[in-house]
Amino acid sequence: MPPQPSPQTGAAVKAADRAHVFHSWSAQELIDPLAVAGAEGSYFWDYDGRRYLDFSSGLVYTNIGYQHPKVVAAIQEQAARMTTFAPAFAVEARSEAARLIAERTPGDLDKIFFTNAGADAVEHALRMARLHTGRPKVLSAYRSYHGGTQQAVNLTGDPRRWASDSGTAGVVHFWAPFLYRSRFYAETEEQECARALEHLETTIAFEGPGTIAAIVLETIPGTAGIMTPPAGYLAGVRELCDKHGIVFVLDEVMAGFGRTGTWFAADLYDVVPDLMTFAKGVNSGYVPLGGVAISGEIAATFAERPYPGGLTYSGHPLACAAAVATINVMAEEGVVEHAARLGAEVVGPALRELAERHPSVGEVRGTGMFWALELVKDRETREPLVPYNATGQAATPMSAFAASAKAHGLWPFVNMNRTHVVPPCNITEAELKEGLAALDTALSVADEYTQ
């Protein structure tokens, strides 16, 4: 429960932050970060005593909510026994975390290389693919996000890439399927799938199949808009990769570990990549951890040839202990099944009902605890509520929507013209309904900007 309000403490925390903390993705003098006093379960609160229901799961990583007692206890117990140890040694927490992850990954992704986060997991997946194939190029989709490090941000297909795009990273972008804003003039999911695969095959042909090391896709794109791929698309990409000897990499940093109502989103599409990246939900973000799950064929490349990469904190014992506890909690408490049920029976129907009543909602899409509402100015034309990559005054409608949500105790996840519904995977049905009611109110503000 929230402690007694302490505005003076909050002011001191805020002052120190503004004086010394350099925030990511921000113009430093234009931001006003909330001073957070604590968090538990699906909620967090500020120093004035205001409580917020977190519909963003931090940054889509607190899959089991804040401060789960079993995970907190596991971190404390590991710290008391062994706080840290170098990655070249066999350590119980690291070995057990790798075993539990490998048990849940699809196919033969049984070797686990640990990183500190999702971005460096992507970096190492690309390095492995290039070394395995001896090829330089990688292909990724527009409307994607893969991280903020140099290769990962160049792989990214949204505006966050632009400032760092050197044009020499060996990355080629292509259009993945998204029927609502189709680049292929498709009218059905089947057409969108077939035309997107034809486009990708043409891109491969014109780039030169023998120059392409990997195709990298978010199984279900996250911050780009939670666009669930049409049936057959990922299987089609798998076939193209097999045809041309290209490594197929699935980025499950956001979609993995229960977020989609399955352990991994790949399970929904019955597809097995050659490499799979993960982070975030693997230990609910309690201690930084990410990794790459590696197929037998690619692991064999480095059986007698050293892999030229590593990290000082690879498989950090505290992070791995948190992962072990998180995975066990999710299994024992049926968190994955819970997310699937609530997504199908509560979130999906409720969001579709909201869409019927709010002209600002153009489309609802998602699965499990992984949903997005596409906000529009005009349903008929599908004109976005704000322009692409809008800032300042142009972004006012989305800013007003977010402010209304926060005023009603809901912390939203907004990105461009979308609001995401991504609460903890173990959120209660009552908490969900509370958040959906606040979302209903906030959408009324967005409606004021529609035509």
Long-range contacts (C-beta under 8 A, 24 or more apart in sequence): 1-40, 2-37, 2-38, 2-45, 2-49, 2-51, 3-37, 3-38, 4-49, 5-47, 5-48, 5-49, 6-37, 6-47, 7-47, 7-48, 9-37, 9-47, 10-35, 10-37, 10-46, 10-47, 10-48, 11-35, 11-47, 13-47, 24-148, 25-148, 25-160, 39-66, 39-67, 40-65, 40-66, 40-67, 41-65, 41-66, 41-67, 41-424, 41-431, 42-66, 42-423, 42-424, 42-427, 42-428, 42-431, 44-411, 50-409, 51-409, 52-406, 52-409, 52-410, 52-411, 53-409, 53-410, 53-411, 53-423, 53-431, 53-434, 53-435, 53-438, 54-411, 54-423, 54-424, 55-405, 55-410, 55-411, 55-412, 55-413, 55-420, 55-421, 55-422, 55-423, 55-435, 55-439, 56-411, 56-412, 56-413, 56-420, 56-422, 57-369, 57-413, 57-422, 57-423, 57-424, 58-285, 59-280, 59-285, 60-222, 60-223, 60-254, 60-259, 60-280, 60-413, 60-420, 60-422, 61-279, 61-280, 61-281, 61-284, 61-285, 62-284, 62-285, 62-424, 63-257, 63-258, 63-259, 63-280, 63-281, 63-284, 63-326, 63-330, 63-335, 63-369, 63-424, 63-425, 63-426, 64-284, 64-326, 64-329, 64-330, 64-335, 64-424, 64-425, 64-426, 65-284, 65-424, 65-426, 65-427, 66-424, 68-284, 68-325, 68-326, 68-329, 70-325, 70-328, 70-329, 71-283, 71-284, 71-286, 71-322, 71-325, 71-326, 71-329, 72-286, 73-325, 74-321, 74-322, 74-324, 74-325, 75-286, 75-287, 75-318, 75-321, 75-322, 75-325, 77-321, 78-317, 78-318, 78-321, 79-318, 82-317, 83-317, 83-318, 84-313, 84-316, 84-317, 84-318, 85-317, 86-312, 87-114, 87-310, 87-311, 87-312, 87-313, 87-314, 87-315, 91-315, 91-317, 91-320, 93-317, 93-318, 93-320, 93-321, 93-324, 94-315, 94-317, 94-320, 96-320, 96-324, 97-315, 97-320, 97-321, 97-323, 97-324, 97-327, 98-315, 100-323, 100-324, 100-327, 100-328, 101-278, 101-282, 101-291, 101-293, 101-323, 101-327, 102-293, 104-263, 104-264, 104-327, 105-264, 105-276, 105-293, 106-264, 106-266, 106-267, 106-271, 106-272, 106-273, 106-276, 107-272, 107-295, 108-272, 108-295, 108-296, 109-272, 109-273, 109-275, 109-276, 109-293, 109-294, 109-295, 110-293, 110-294, 110-296, 110-299, 111-293, 111-294, 111-295, 111-296, 111-299, 112-291, 112-292, 112-293, 112-294, 113-291, 113-292, 113-294, 113-307, 113-314, 114-289, 114-290, 114-291, 114-311, 114-314, 114-315, 114-316, 114-319, 114-320, 115-279, 115-289, 115-290, 115-291, 115-292, 115-311, 115-314, 116-288, 116-289, 116-290, 116-311, 116-313, 116-314, 116-316, 116-319, 117-147, 117-279, 117-288, 117-289, 117-290, 118-146, 118-147, 118-152, 118-251, 118-253, 118-254, 118-277, 118-278, 118-279, 118-280, 118-290, 119-146, 119-147, 119-148, 119-149, 119-152, 119-153, 119-290, 120-147, 120-149, 120-152, 120-290, 120-311, 121-253, 121-277, 121-278, 121-279, 121-290, 121-291, 121-292, 122-146, 122-147, 122-149, 122-151, 122-152, 122-155, 122-216, 122-251, 122-253, 122-277, 123-147, 123-149, 123-150, 123-151, 123-152, 124-292, 124-309, 125-214, 125-216, 125-249, 125-275, 125-277, 125-292, 126-151, 126-155, 126-213, 126-214, 126-216, 126-249, 127-308, 127-309, 128-247, 128-275, 128-292, 128-294, 128-298, 128-301, 128-302, 128-307, 129-213, 129-214, 129-247, 129-249, 129-274, 129-275, 129-298, 130-213, 130-214, 131-301, 131-302, 131-307, 131-308, 132-213, 132-247, 132-297, 132-298, 132-301, 133-213, 133-214, 133-245, 133-246, 133-247, 135-210, 135-211, 135-212, 135-213, 136-170, 136-211, 136-213, 137-170, 137-171, 137-172, 137-207, 137-211, 137-212, 137-213, 138-170, 138-171, 138-172, 138-212, 138-213, 138-214, 138-215, 138-216, 139-171, 139-172, 139-173, 139-174, 139-200, 139-203, 139-204, 139-207, 139-212, 139-214, 139-215, 139-216, 140-171, 140-172, 140-173, 140-174, 140-215, 140-216, 140-217, 141-173, 141-174, 141-175, 141-176, 141-217, 141-218, 141-221, 142-173, 142-174, 142-175, 142-176, 143-176, 143-178, 143-221, 143-224, 143-225, 143-227, 144-176, 144-217, 144-218, 144-221, 144-224, 144-251, 145-218, 145-221, 145-222, 145-223, 145-224, 146-216, 146-218, 146-251, 146-253, 147-253, 155-216, 157-224, 158-223, 158-224, 159-388, 159-389, 172-203, 172-207, 172-212, 174-199, 174-200, 174-203, 175-199, 176-217, 176-221, 176-227, 176-229, 176-233, 177-227, 177-229, 177-230, 177-233, 178-225, 178-227, 179-230, 180-227, 180-362, 180-363, 180-365, 180-374, 180-382, 181-382, 189-230, 189-231, 190-230, 192-230, 193-229, 193-230, 193-231, 193-232, 193-233, 193-236, 196-233, 197-233, 197-236, 197-237, 197-240, 200-237, 200-240, 201-240, 204-240, 204-244, 204-246, 209-244, 209-245, 209-246, 210-244, 212-244, 212-246, 213-246, 213-247, 214-246, 214-247, 214-248, 214-249, 214-275, 215-240, 215-241, 215-246, 215-247, 215-248, 215-249, 216-249, 216-250, 216-251, 217-249, 217-250, 217-251, 218-250, 218-251, 218-252, 218-253, 218-254, 218-255, 219-250, 219-251, 219-252, 219-255, 219-264, 219-265, 219-266, 219-268, 219-269, 220-255, 220-260, 220-265, 220-367, 220-370, 222-253, 222-254, 222-255, 222-370, 223-254, 223-415, 223-420, 224-415, 225-365, 225-372, 225-374, 225-415, 225-418, 226-365, 226-366, 226-370, 226-371, 226-372, 226-418, 226-420, 227-365, 228-365, 228-366, 228-367, 229-269, 231-269, 234-266, 234-269, 234-271, 235-269, 235-270, 235-271, 238-271, 238-272, 238-273, 241-274, 247-274, 247-275, 247-298, 248-273, 248-274, 248-275, 249-273, 249-274, 249-275, 249-276, 249-277, 250-275, 250-276, 250-277, 251-276, 251-277, 252-276, 252-277, 252-278, 253-277, 253-278, 253-279, 253-280, 253-290, 254-280, 254-370, 255-370, 256-280, 256-281, 256-282, 257-281, 257-282, 257-326, 257-327, 257-330, 258-330, 258-335, 258-336, 258-339, 258-368, 258-369, 258-425, 259-339, 259-368, 259-369, 259-370, 259-422, 259-425, 260-339, 260-367, 260-368, 260-369, 260-370, 261-336, 261-337, 261-339, 261-340, 261-341, 261-343, 261-344, 261-367, 261-368, 261-369, 261-370, 262-336, 262-340, 262-368, 263-336, 268-367, 274-298, 281-326, 281-425, 282-323, 282-326, 282-327, 283-319, 283-322, 283-323, 283-325, 283-326, 284-322, 284-326, 286-322, 286-326, 287-316, 287-318, 287-319, 287-322, 288-313, 288-316, 288-319, 289-316, 289-319, 289-320, 289-322, 289-323, 330-425, 333-426, 335-425, 335-426, 336-425, 338-425, 338-426, 339-368, 339-369, 339-425, 339-426, 340-367, 340-368, 342-369, 342-427, 342-429, 342-432, 343-367, 343-368, 343-369, 343-370, 343-371, 346-429, 346-432, 346-433, 347-371, 347-421, 347-432, 347-436, 350-432, 350-433, 350-436, 351-421, 351-436, 354-436, 354-439, 354-440, 354-443, 357-440, 358-440, 358-443, 358-444, 358-446, 358-447, 359-447, 359-450, 360-385, 360-443, 360-446, 360-447, 360-449, 360-450, 361-443, 366-421, 368-425, 369-421, 369-422, 369-423, 369-424, 369-425, 369-427, 370-422, 371-420, 371-421, 371-422, 372-418, 372-419, 372-420, 372-421, 373-418, 373-419, 373-420, 373-421, 373-443, 374-417, 374-418, 375-401, 375-417, 375-418, 375-419, 375-446, 376-417, 376-450, 377-449, 377-450, 377-451, 378-450, 378-451, 379-450, 383-451, 384-416, 384-417, 385-417, 385-446, 385-449, 385-450, 386-416, 386-417, 388-416, 389-416, 390-416, 396-449, 397-446, 397-449, 398-446, 400-445, 400-446, 400-448, 400-449, 401-442, 401-443, 401-445, 401-446, 402-442, 403-445, 404-441, 404-442, 404-444, 404-445, 405-438, 405-439, 405-441, 405-442, 408-438, 408-441, 408-442, 409-434, 409-438, 410-435, 410-438, 410-439, 410-442, 412-439, 412-442
